[in-house]
Amino acid sequence: MDAFLFILMVAALSGMIFFAVLAFVKGKENRLRNFAKSGGFLFALLALSMIFGSTGDDSAWETILLILILAALAGMVVFVVLAFVKGKGTRGRNFAKSGGFLFAFVVLAVILGSIAEEAPVAEEAAVEASAEEKEAEEEAQKEKEEQEAKEAEEQAQKEKEEQEAKEAEEQAQKEKEEQEAKEAEEQAQKEKEEQEAKEAEEQAQKEKEEQEAKEAEEQAQKEKEEQEAKEAEEQAQKEKEEQEAKEAEENSVTGSQEQAVRTAQNYLDYTAFSKTGLIDQLEYEGFSTEDATYAVENITVDWREQAVIAAQNYIDYTAFSRQGLIDQLVFEGYSTEDATHAVENITVDWREQAVIAAQNYLDYTSFSRQGLIDQLVFEGYSTEDATYAAGQVGL
């Protein structure tokens, strides 16, 4: 930009000088117009000089003044030359004009000299201002660094405090968790001890009940044995009397009675019968009631043993509850005592019988769990055995 302005200033100066020279060379008729053109270039030169000066420093003003000095020098030389060339009529006027340019030359030279003298002072002031500015800048930089250091220290302090607060919080949380874990462990230990004490108490109670049950069972067994001994004695007496009656009747035995006796014995050798059941079987075979009764009363047989054999046969064939088997034997003609004796003297697992019965029911029809349990209880199984059986068959 400065170079462009400088070129324009040189062009304006050249135009001003050119038209000033033409004003004197071309004659009076074009002089005014050439002076006007030269003045226009002078105005352009001054305007460009002001613009150039406003954008530059003192060296720019020095350059402008130097150009003006050169222009004044050129004008002075031109008018001196014209004073000798144009003749004596215009010589004085040309010398006057040359003197004006000389005056302008001197004035511009003085101004340029004053600027040159002020330049070192301004430069020193600029250096001092630059130094002060640099010092102020360094001071500002120092304050900025101190401020940043202070802020960094405060930030570090803040982070330290936050870290300490966080660690304190974590420590408190850790202690709280440890305390809770300790309390939970103590609670678990307390519950364990209470559970063990409760189990020990229940075990003692159970052992006590078992002992009482065992004693009651032993007492019942003792009473049962005494009862059986009494019944055996009565049975032996009864059999003795029957034997005596039989021997008394043997003298009057008929052929059909003998046949009935042999048939009855054959049936007993084949399977078990109750007394009434055997009489009914003989009657079914065609014997009279008298002959059938005679035969049954004149054979050697232990009806209680027959009840045991029949009970075992039923168990081998299908599942029964204890009460159900007793009822079945009574239905077959055995006495309640013989049926009960038989059920108590066979090898059987009533719980297993309940499982078999439950499976038989499910093979026949569908049941709910409770429905199956109720059916088994109805059949004479205990609630415990019925519940166990329902679980074993998958309900």
C-alpha positions as a printed NumPy array, in Angstrom:
array([[   0.   ,    0.   ,    0.   ],
       [   2.841,    2.438,    0.883],
       [   4.651,    1.653,   -2.374],
       [   1.486,    2.305,   -4.381],
       [   0.942,    5.701,   -2.674],
       [   4.567,    6.613,   -3.27 ],
       [   4.248,    5.88 ,   -7.018],
       [   1.128,    8.074,   -7.211],
       [   2.944,   10.907,   -5.402],
       [   5.86 ,   10.721,   -7.861],
       [   3.374,   10.805,  -10.768],
       [   1.569,   13.849,   -9.248],
       [   4.925,   15.65 ,   -8.741],
       [   5.962,   14.903,  -12.312],
       [   2.595,   16.191,  -13.635],
       [   2.861,   19.386,  -11.59 ],
       [   6.375,   20.163,  -12.893],
       [   5.425,   19.222,  -16.439],
       [   2.443,   21.581,  -16.641],
       [   4.328,   24.367,  -14.808],
       [   7.02 ,   24.209,  -17.483],
       [   4.369,   24.158,  -20.267],
       [   2.785,   27.307,  -18.792],
       [   5.947,   29.262,  -19.538],
       [   6.973,   27.542,  -22.747],
       [   3.663,   27.484,  -24.706],
       [   2.873,   31.181,  -24.472],
       [   0.426,   33.395,  -22.674],
       [  -2.741,   32.021,  -24.298],
       [  -2.362,   28.532,  -22.61 ],
       [  -0.512,   29.656,  -19.49 ],
       [  -3.547,   29.926,  -17.191],
       [  -4.876,   26.497,  -18.186],
       [  -1.446,   24.859,  -17.7  ],
       [  -1.061,   26.544,  -14.294],
       [  -4.508,   25.216,  -13.368],
       [  -3.416,   21.697,  -14.378],
       [  -0.146,   22.102,  -12.482],
       [  -2.171,   23.28 ,   -9.421],
       [  -4.4  ,   20.221,   -9.735],
       [  -1.365,   17.936,   -9.664],
       [  -0.018,   19.985,   -6.717],
       [  -3.331,   19.422,   -4.85 ],
       [  -3.178,   15.677,   -5.66 ],
       [   0.437,   15.595,   -4.441],
       [  -0.519,   17.273,   -1.131],
       [  -3.534,   14.934,   -0.631],
       [  -1.443,   11.849,   -1.36 ],
       [   1.276,   13.176,    0.948],
       [  -1.236,   13.545,    3.8  ],
       [  -2.571,   10.024,    3.201],
       [   0.93 ,    8.622,    3.002],
       [   1.938,   10.448,    6.169],
       [  -1.093,    9.217,    8.109],
       [  -0.26 ,    5.582,    7.287],
       [   3.453,    5.749,    7.937],
       [   5.939,    6.928,   10.584],
       [   8.46 ,    9.855,   10.622],
       [  10.477,    8.275,    7.829],
       [   7.43 ,    8.663,    5.57 ],
       [   7.245,   12.405,    6.29 ],
       [  10.937,   12.7  ,    5.657],
       [  10.452,   11.058,    2.261],
       [   7.644,   13.524,    1.357],
       [   9.726,   16.529,    2.415],
       [  12.645,   15.197,    0.425],
       [  10.428,   14.961,   -2.678],
       [   9.163,   18.524,   -2.116],
       [  12.745,   19.784,   -1.697],
       [  13.678,   18.119,   -4.961],
       [  10.609,   19.723,   -6.618],
       [  11.59 ,   23.16 ,   -5.208],
       [  15.153,   22.626,   -6.441],
       [  13.868,   21.617,   -9.868],
       [  11.591,   24.683,  -10.024],
       [  14.445,   26.975,   -8.998],
       [  16.707,   25.52 ,  -11.705],
       [  13.985,   25.73 ,  -14.355],
       [  13.262,   29.4  ,  -13.694],
       [  16.963,   30.285,  -13.618],
       [  17.338,   28.619,  -16.999],
       [  14.25 ,   30.469,  -18.302],
       [  15.665,   33.78 ,  -17.044],
       [  18.605,   33.444,  -19.411],
       [  16.699,   31.803,  -22.272],
       [  13.613,   34.06 ,  -22.582],
       [  15.43 ,   37.33 ,  -22.768],
       [  15.812,   40.413,  -20.666],
       [  12.087,   41.303,  -20.678],
       [  11.072,   38.395,  -18.444],
       [  14.38 ,   37.77 ,  -16.749],
       [  13.56 ,   39.657,  -13.541],
       [  10.269,   37.881,  -13.142],
       [  11.882,   34.472,  -13.762],
       [  14.598,   35.235,  -11.238],
       [  11.839,   36.176,   -8.74 ],
       [  10.096,   32.875,   -9.337],
       [  13.432,   31.06 ,   -9.02 ],
       [  13.953,   32.916,   -5.723],
       [  10.492,   31.739,   -4.523],
       [  11.438,   28.143,   -5.242],
       [  14.758,   28.792,   -3.477],
       [  12.864,   30.088,   -0.432],
       [  10.613,   27.017,   -0.476],
       [  13.723,   24.873,   -0.839],
       [  15.32 ,   26.487,    2.235],
       [  12.106,   26.221,    4.332],
       [  11.625,   22.56 ,    3.442],
       [  15.286,   21.849,    4.187],
       [  14.92 ,   23.437,    7.651],
       [  11.759,   21.398,    8.361],
       [  13.499,   18.216,    7.227],
       [  16.46 ,   19.013,    9.49 ],
       [  14.204,   19.548,   12.541],
       [  12.464,   16.253,   11.898],
       [  15.835,   14.516,   11.586],
       [  16.911,   15.988,   14.95 ],
       [  13.658,   14.96 ,   16.64 ],
       [  13.886,   11.437,   15.25 ],
       [  16.54 ,   10.154,   17.732],
       [  14.619,   11.703,   20.599],
       [  11.401,   10.086,   19.403],
       [  13.28 ,    6.865,   18.869],
       [  14.653,    7.044,   22.383],
       [  11.153,    7.786,   23.67 ],
       [   9.834,    4.911,   21.637],
       [  12.596,    2.677,   23.035],
       [  11.793,    3.846,   26.561],
       [   8.079,    3.391,   25.88 ],
       [   8.85 ,   -0.027,   24.453],
       [  10.962,   -0.847,   27.506],
       [   8.224,    0.372,   29.824],
       [   5.681,   -1.502,   27.792],
       [   7.893,   -4.594,   27.913],
       [   8.36 ,   -4.14 ,   31.646],
       [   4.605,   -3.665,   32.083],
       [   4.045,   -6.697,   29.93 ],
       [   6.554,   -8.689,   32.003],
       [   4.88 ,   -7.411,   35.163],
       [   1.477,   -8.4  ,   33.767],
       [   2.92 ,  -11.773,   32.732],
       [   4.403,  -12.191,   36.208],
       [   1.083,  -11.266,   37.829],
       [  -0.682,  -13.617,   35.448],
       [   1.742,  -16.43 ,   36.322],
       [   1.348,  -15.669,   40.033],
       [  -2.44 ,  -15.66 ,   39.578],
       [  -2.277,  -18.92 ,   37.657],
       [   0.052,  -20.39 ,   40.299],
       [  -2.344,  -19.218,   43.024],
       [  -5.318,  -20.644,   41.153],
       [  -3.399,  -23.871,   40.553],
       [  -2.525,  -24.041,   44.246],
       [  -6.148,  -23.317,   45.203],
       [  -7.302,  -25.949,   42.694],
       [  -4.794,  -28.434,   44.103],
       [  -5.939,  -27.574,   47.63 ],
       [  -9.572,  -27.972,   46.556],
       [  -8.818,  -31.3  ,   44.864],
       [  -6.889,  -32.414,   47.958],
       [  -9.816,  -31.485,   50.201],
       [ -12.243,  -33.224,   47.847],
       [  -9.983,  -36.287,   47.78 ],
       [  -9.734,  -36.279,   51.576],
       [ -13.521,  -35.858,   51.833],
       [ -14.009,  -38.702,   49.355],
       [ -11.554,  -40.927,   51.251],
       [ -13.262,  -40.038,   54.534],
       [ -16.633,  -40.881,   53.003],
       [ -15.292,  -44.166,   51.611],
       [ -13.744,  -44.972,   54.988],
       [ -17.04 ,  -44.209,   56.71 ],
       [ -18.876,  -46.363,   54.158],
       [ -16.358,  -49.158,   54.657],
       [ -16.687,  -48.97 ,   58.448],
       [ -20.48 ,  -48.931,   58.09 ],
       [ -20.389,  -52.022,   55.849],
       [ -18.006,  -53.774,   58.252],
       [ -20.287,  -52.884,   61.163],
       [ -23.33 ,  -54.153,   59.251],
       [ -21.453,  -57.337,   58.294],
       [ -20.422,  -57.815,   61.936],
       [ -23.998,  -57.263,   63.149],
       [ -25.31 ,  -59.632,   60.447],
       [ -22.751,  -62.251,   61.513],
       [ -23.669,  -61.816,   65.171],
       [ -27.363,  -62.054,   64.265],
       [ -26.715,  -65.19 ,   62.222],
       [ -24.707,  -66.668,   65.116],
       [ -27.503,  -65.809,   67.536],
       [ -30.133,  -67.342,   65.243],
       [ -27.927,  -70.402,   64.785],
       [ -27.578,  -70.842,   68.549],
       [ -31.331,  -70.347,   69.015],
       [ -31.988,  -72.858,   66.231],
       [ -29.584,  -75.357,   67.783],
       [ -31.189,  -74.85 ,   71.195],
       [ -34.631,  -75.299,   69.634],
       [ -33.512,  -78.42 ,   67.771],
       [ -31.937,  -79.798,   70.939],
       [ -35.174,  -79.154,   72.821],
       [ -37.205,  -80.736,   70.026],
       [ -34.808,  -83.693,   69.948],
       [ -35.154,  -84.144,   73.7  ],
       [ -38.94 ,  -83.905,   73.384],
       [ -38.894,  -86.381,   70.515],
       [ -36.712,  -88.811,   72.464],
       [ -39.011,  -88.454,   75.423],
       [ -42.063,  -89.148,   73.268],
       [ -40.306,  -92.078,   71.613],
       [ -39.395,  -93.444,   75.01 ],
       [ -42.982,  -93.075,   76.204],
       [ -44.256,  -94.635,   72.976],
       [ -41.773,  -97.482,   73.354],
       [ -42.858,  -98.062,   76.931],
       [ -46.513,  -97.926,   75.885],
       [ -45.802, -100.347,   73.048],
       [ -43.96 , -102.706,   75.381],
       [ -46.872, -102.5  ,   77.801],
       [ -49.323, -103.18 ,   74.981],
       [ -47.158, -106.064,   73.746],
       [ -47.048, -107.49 ,   77.226],
       [ -50.807, -107.206,   77.573],
       [ -51.209, -108.696,   74.094],
       [ -48.988, -111.641,   74.951],
       [ -50.91 , -112.205,   78.154],
       [ -54.15 , -112.013,   76.173],
       [ -52.825, -114.405,   73.545],
       [ -51.633, -116.788,   76.238],
       [ -55.081, -116.675,   77.793],
       [ -56.746, -117.166,   74.412],
       [ -54.342, -120.   ,   73.57 ],
       [ -55.197, -121.653,   76.842],
       [ -58.903, -121.227,   76.168],
       [ -58.388, -122.446,   72.597],
       [ -56.522, -125.504,   73.814],
       [ -59.318, -126.238,   76.256],
       [ -61.869, -125.772,   73.499],
       [ -59.939, -127.978,   71.092],
       [ -59.619, -130.615,   73.795],
       [ -63.334, -130.575,   74.306],
       [ -63.968, -130.667,   70.579],
       [ -61.54 , -133.549,   70.207],
       [ -63.301, -135.423,   72.9  ],
       [ -66.627, -134.718,   71.208],
       [ -65.157, -135.768,   67.886],
       [ -63.868, -139.013,   69.296],
       [ -67.273, -139.615,   70.762],
       [ -68.871, -139.098,   67.377],
       [ -66.374, -141.162,   65.366],
       [ -68.288, -144.317,   66.07 ],
       [ -71.245, -142.919,   64.114],
       [ -69.344, -141.37 ,   61.102],
       [ -71.078, -141.863,   57.736],
       [ -69.444, -142.263,   54.326],
       [ -70.459, -138.782,   53.191],
       [ -68.984, -137.315,   56.309],
       [ -65.683, -139.116,   55.696],
       [ -65.732, -137.836,   52.122],
       [ -66.391, -134.307,   53.361],
       [ -63.456, -134.599,   55.794],
       [ -61.066, -135.687,   53.012],
       [ -62.289, -132.907,   50.722],
       [ -61.892, -130.29 ,   53.436],
       [ -58.346, -131.457,   54.145],
       [ -57.531, -131.317,   50.436],
       [ -58.753, -127.72 ,   50.247],
       [ -56.623, -126.744,   53.233],
       [ -53.604, -128.411,   51.646],
       [ -54.212, -126.258,   48.544],
       [ -55.029, -122.872,   50.037],
       [ -56.167, -121.086,   53.19 ],
       [ -59.785, -121.017,   54.357],
       [ -61.677, -119.681,   57.299],
       [ -63.996, -122.064,   59.125],
       [ -67.184, -120.6  ,   57.612],
       [ -65.45 , -120.169,   54.25 ],
       [ -64.516, -123.872,   54.164],
       [ -68.067, -124.917,   55.135],
       [ -69.446, -122.747,   52.312],
       [ -66.956, -124.282,   49.861],
       [ -67.947, -127.816,   50.851],
       [ -71.625, -126.943,   50.491],
       [ -70.766, -125.503,   47.025],
       [ -69.233, -128.916,   46.231],
       [ -72.559, -130.612,   47.078],
       [ -72.083, -131.669,   50.671],
       [ -74.889, -131.009,   53.098],
       [ -74.518, -128.408,   55.745],
       [ -74.337, -131.152,   58.39 ],
       [ -71.602, -133.061,   56.533],
       [ -69.668, -129.873,   55.738],
       [ -69.881, -128.73 ,   59.341],
       [ -68.828, -132.198,   60.552],
       [ -65.863, -132.214,   58.216],
       [ -64.641, -128.783,   59.268],
       [ -64.95 , -129.703,   62.933],
       [ -63.138, -133.011,   62.453],
       [ -59.953, -131.963,   60.709],
       [ -56.692, -130.811,   62.243],
       [ -56.387, -127.089,   61.458],
       [ -55.183, -123.875,   63.101],
       [ -57.67 , -121.213,   61.941],
       [ -55.386, -118.433,   63.159],
       [ -52.579, -119.823,   60.997],
       [ -55.051, -120.028,   58.121],
       [ -55.812, -116.349,   58.632],
       [ -52.073, -115.55 ,   58.451],
       [ -51.69 , -117.556,   55.214],
       [ -54.76 , -115.869,   53.68 ],
       [ -53.5  , -112.435,   54.677],
       [ -50.117, -113.098,   53.057],
       [ -51.83 , -114.36 ,   49.905],
       [ -53.914, -111.159,   49.678],
       [ -50.823, -109.002,   50.129],
       [ -49.008, -110.966,   47.412],
       [ -51.941, -110.431,   45.063],
       [ -52.796, -106.766,   45.577],
       [ -52.283, -103.796,   47.919],
       [ -54.165, -103.464,   51.197],
       [ -54.113, -101.115,   54.159],
       [ -53.912, -102.671,   57.603],
       [ -57.588, -102.044,   58.356],
       [ -58.586, -102.951,   54.824],
       [ -56.877, -106.336,   55.116],
       [ -58.529, -106.995,   58.499],
       [ -61.922, -106.15 ,   56.983],
       [ -61.243, -108.45 ,   54.028],
       [ -60.316, -111.366,   56.304],
       [ -63.412, -110.789,   58.436],
       [ -65.442, -110.72 ,   55.228],
       [ -63.895, -114.103,   54.316],
       [ -65.199, -115.577,   57.585],
       [ -62.242, -115.187,   59.942],
       [ -62.913, -113.815,   63.416],
       [ -61.822, -110.264,   64.149],
       [ -59.243, -111.635,   66.582],
       [ -57.774, -114.068,   64.022],
       [ -57.81 , -111.389,   61.294],
       [ -56.036, -108.901,   63.567],
       [ -53.528, -111.574,   64.591],
       [ -52.869, -112.434,   60.956],
       [ -52.283, -108.824,   59.932],
       [ -49.828, -108.384,   62.784],
       [ -47.897, -111.529,   61.905],
       [ -47.144, -111.105,   58.225],
       [ -44.18 , -109.404,   56.601],
       [ -45.493, -106.181,   55.063],
       [ -44.513, -102.519,   54.607],
       [ -47.775, -100.556,   54.909],
       [ -46.156,  -97.458,   53.41 ],
       [ -45.107,  -99.485,   50.36 ],
       [ -48.655, -100.885,   50.184],
       [ -49.951,  -97.295,   50.125],
       [ -47.629,  -96.471,   47.194],
       [ -48.826,  -99.558,   45.249],
       [ -52.463,  -98.686,   45.924],
       [ -51.878,  -95.067,   44.851],
       [ -50.295,  -96.235,   41.579],
       [ -53.192,  -98.664,   40.994],
       [ -55.697,  -95.832,   41.452],
       [ -53.791,  -93.598,   39.01 ],
       [ -53.616,  -96.449,   36.481],
       [ -57.376,  -96.742,   36.707],
       [ -58.399,  -93.064,   36.774],
       [ -57.042,  -89.56 ,   37.434],
       [ -56.799,  -87.973,   40.884],
       [ -55.648,  -84.692,   42.342],
       [ -53.015,  -84.934,   45.054],
       [ -55.496,  -84.228,   47.873],
       [ -58.144,  -86.422,   46.254],
       [ -55.722,  -89.348,   46.12 ],
       [ -54.681,  -88.803,   49.735],
       [ -58.348,  -88.716,   50.833],
       [ -59.085,  -91.93 ,   48.888],
       [ -56.134,  -93.74 ,   50.491],
       [ -57.19 ,  -92.549,   53.969],
       [ -60.705,  -93.783,   53.195],
       [ -59.196,  -97.18 ,   52.338],
       [ -57.655,  -97.342,   55.811],
       [ -54.127,  -95.978,   55.255],
       [ -52.755,  -93.438,   57.722],
       [ -52.561,  -89.795,   56.636],
       [ -48.757,  -89.967,   56.795],
       [ -48.562,  -93.079,   54.583],
       [ -51.133,  -91.631,   52.151],
       [ -49.203,  -88.345,   51.863],
       [ -45.952,  -90.246,   51.348],
       [ -47.542,  -92.413,   48.626],
       [ -48.921,  -89.367,   46.782],
       [ -45.448,  -87.885,   46.721],
       [ -43.877,  -91.12 ,   45.501],
       [ -46.208,  -91.371,   42.503],
       [ -45.444,  -87.821,   41.411],
       [ -48.304,  -85.753,   42.886]])
